[in-house]
Amino acid sequence: MGKQIYYHNLKNGRVPELLSYLEILKEQHKALENKIADGYSHYLDDEHLSKIKHEKLGIKRQIVEIEEKLKAQNEA
């Protein structure tokens, strides 16, 4: 629930909040990347790996969205 409220605040485009949330997302993305690598080395089933990859992709999309928003604000 806290992340929903936080993400809602990001729509207002406050740079410090965007940067803070961006760092959180990057940490989550890296953790999932490590989890996937670990899953491969321990022969985790494809269904579970697929769920982790899907979650990682969702986080990547949020990262790109925030980076684009920050770039647009920088150029304005």
Secondary structure, DSSP 4 states (H G I P E B T S, - for coil): -HHHHHHHHHTTT-HHHHHHHHHHHHHHHHHHHHHHHHHHHTT--HHHHHHHHHHHHHHHHHHHHHHHHHHHHHH-
